[in-house]
């Protein structure tokens, strides 16, 4: 199982052309990592794995994250993000069982890029970036999603205990 670490989402443009973003203090967005190294943030590794480095992919990824940051700036809490996307852009993509409870996994779409996330109270965790290949999530993708969501919830979520490894 993944031993989770969390980095605050503060920049757009990895691995090149990084620029900072500033979200309202009440909006907490973190990225899942498998270590204390920023190079092991799953979104960065996914981008490398899928070779999302063409000019088109770069533009789509930057637009996806820029749009998310812009929409979050309008929110009082992270859950309000649904008010700023239509259901074709942001919707529940999967459900992962954790200790007998269903945890909703959401997906934001921008062109052929998909960003997977979970919402936990007032916290948003970004954990998977993938190209769209099919309309349905295949079994191997579900396995990756389930593994990462279970890592997010490795520690109790009450009182943000799951963020014990926030870097």
C-alpha positions as CSV (number, residue, x, y, z in Angstrom):
1,X,0.0,0.0,0.0
2,X,1.1,3.5,-0.7
3,X,2.4,5.4,2.3
4,X,0.7,8.8,1.7
5,X,2.2,12.3,1.8
6,X,0.4,15.4,0.9
7,X,1.7,18.6,-0.7
8,X,-0.3,21.8,-0.8
9,X,-1.3,22.7,-4.4
10,X,0.5,26.0,-5.0
11,X,1.8,25.9,-8.6
12,X,0.7,25.2,-12.2
13,X,2.9,24.1,-15.0
14,X,5.0,21.1,-13.8
15,X,7.6,20.2,-15.0
16,X,8.3,23.5,-16.8
17,X,6.9,27.0,-16.8
18,X,5.9,26.8,-13.2
19,X,3.9,29.7,-11.9
20,X,2.4,30.1,-8.5
21,X,-1.3,30.2,-7.7
22,X,-3.0,31.7,-4.7
23,X,-6.2,30.2,-3.4
24,X,-8.4,31.7,-0.7
25,X,-7.3,30.5,2.8
26,X,-10.5,28.7,3.3
27,X,-9.9,26.5,0.2
28,X,-7.6,23.6,1.0
29,X,-6.3,21.6,-2.0
30,X,-3.6,19.0,-1.7
31,X,-1.8,16.6,-4.0
32,X,-1.1,13.0,-3.1
33,X,2.5,11.8,-3.1
34,X,4.2,8.5,-2.3
35,X,7.2,10.2,-0.5
36,X,8.5,13.5,0.8
37,X,9.9,14.3,-2.7
38,X,7.9,16.6,-5.0
39,X,9.0,14.3,-7.8
40,X,6.8,11.6,-6.4
41,X,3.6,13.6,-6.5
42,X,1.3,11.3,-8.4
43,X,0.0,14.1,-10.7
44,X,3.6,14.7,-11.8
45,X,4.4,11.0,-12.3
46,X,1.2,10.4,-14.2
47,X,2.0,13.2,-16.6
48,X,5.4,11.7,-17.2
49,X,4.0,8.2,-17.6
50,X,1.4,9.2,-20.1
51,X,3.9,11.4,-21.9
52,X,1.5,14.3,-21.6
53,X,4.1,16.6,-23.0
54,X,3.0,17.5,-26.5
55,X,2.2,21.2,-27.0
56,X,-1.5,20.3,-27.1
57,X,-1.3,18.2,-23.9
58,X,0.7,20.9,-22.1
59,X,-1.9,23.5,-23.1
60,X,-4.8,21.2,-21.9
61,X,-3.2,20.4,-18.6
62,X,-2.4,24.1,-17.9
63,X,-6.0,25.1,-18.9
64,X,-7.5,22.4,-16.7
65,X,-5.5,23.5,-13.6
66,X,-5.9,27.2,-14.4
67,X,-9.6,26.8,-14.7
68,X,-9.8,24.8,-11.5
69,X,-7.9,27.5,-9.6
70,X,-10.1,30.2,-11.0
71,X,-13.3,28.4,-10.1
72,X,-12.0,27.6,-6.6
73,X,-11.3,31.3,-6.0
74,X,-15.0,31.9,-6.3
75,X,-15.8,29.2,-3.7
76,X,-16.3,29.7,0.0
77,X,-15.7,25.9,0.6
78,X,-14.3,23.3,-1.8
79,X,-17.6,21.5,-2.1
80,X,-19.0,24.5,-3.9
81,X,-16.9,23.7,-6.9
82,X,-19.9,21.7,-8.3
83,X,-21.7,25.1,-8.7
84,X,-19.0,26.3,-11.1
85,X,-18.8,23.3,-13.5
86,X,-21.5,21.6,-15.4
87,X,-22.0,17.8,-15.0
88,X,-20.2,17.0,-18.2
89,X,-17.0,18.7,-16.9
90,X,-17.1,17.6,-13.2
91,X,-18.9,14.4,-12.1
92,X,-18.7,11.3,-10.0
93,X,-16.5,8.9,-11.9
94,X,-16.1,6.0,-9.5
95,X,-16.8,4.8,-6.0
96,X,-14.2,3.2,-3.8
97,X,-15.1,1.1,-0.7
98,X,-13.2,2.0,2.4
99,X,-14.1,0.2,5.7
100,X,-17.5,-0.7,4.2
101,X,-18.3,2.9,3.3
102,X,-18.6,4.3,-0.3
103,X,-16.2,7.1,-1.1
104,X,-17.0,9.1,-4.2
105,X,-14.2,9.8,-6.7
106,X,-14.8,12.8,-9.0
107,X,-13.3,13.6,-12.3
108,X,-12.8,17.0,-14.0
109,X,-12.5,16.8,-17.8
110,X,-10.7,19.2,-20.1
111,X,-10.3,18.1,-23.7
112,X,-8.7,14.6,-23.5
113,X,-7.3,15.1,-20.0
114,X,-8.9,13.8,-16.8
115,X,-8.2,14.9,-13.3
116,X,-9.4,12.6,-10.5
117,X,-10.0,13.9,-7.0
118,X,-11.8,13.3,-3.7
119,X,-13.5,15.8,-1.4
120,X,-13.2,15.3,2.3
121,X,-15.2,17.9,4.2
122,X,-13.5,21.2,3.3
123,X,-10.5,19.5,1.7
124,X,-9.9,18.6,-1.9
125,X,-7.2,15.9,-2.7
126,X,-6.0,15.7,-6.3
127,X,-4.5,12.3,-7.0
128,X,-4.7,11.1,-10.7
129,X,-4.1,12.8,-14.0
130,X,-4.8,10.6,-17.1
131,X,-5.7,10.9,-20.7
132,X,-9.2,9.8,-21.8
133,X,-9.0,6.6,-23.7
134,X,-12.5,5.3,-23.4
135,X,-15.9,6.4,-22.1
136,X,-15.7,3.9,-19.3
137,X,-13.0,3.4,-16.7
138,X,-11.2,0.1,-17.4
139,X,-10.3,-2.4,-14.7
140,X,-6.6,-1.4,-14.5
141,X,-7.5,2.3,-14.1
142,X,-10.0,1.4,-11.4
143,X,-7.3,-0.5,-9.5
144,X,-5.0,2.5,-9.6
145,X,-7.8,4.8,-8.5
146,X,-8.8,2.5,-5.6
147,X,-5.2,2.1,-4.5
148,X,-4.6,5.8,-4.3
149,X,-8.0,6.6,-2.7
150,X,-7.2,3.9,0.0
151,X,-3.8,5.6,0.6
152,X,-5.6,8.9,1.1
153,X,-7.7,7.3,3.8
154,X,-4.9,5.3,5.4
155,X,-5.1,7.5,8.4
156,X,-8.4,8.6,10.1
157,X,-10.1,11.5,8.4
158,X,-11.8,12.9,11.5
159,X,-10.3,16.3,12.4
160,X,-8.0,16.1,9.4
161,X,-5.9,13.3,11.0
162,X,-5.4,11.9,7.5
163,X,-3.2,15.0,6.8
164,X,-0.7,13.9,9.4
165,X,1.8,13.6,6.6
166,X,1.2,17.1,5.1
167,X,4.5,18.6,3.8
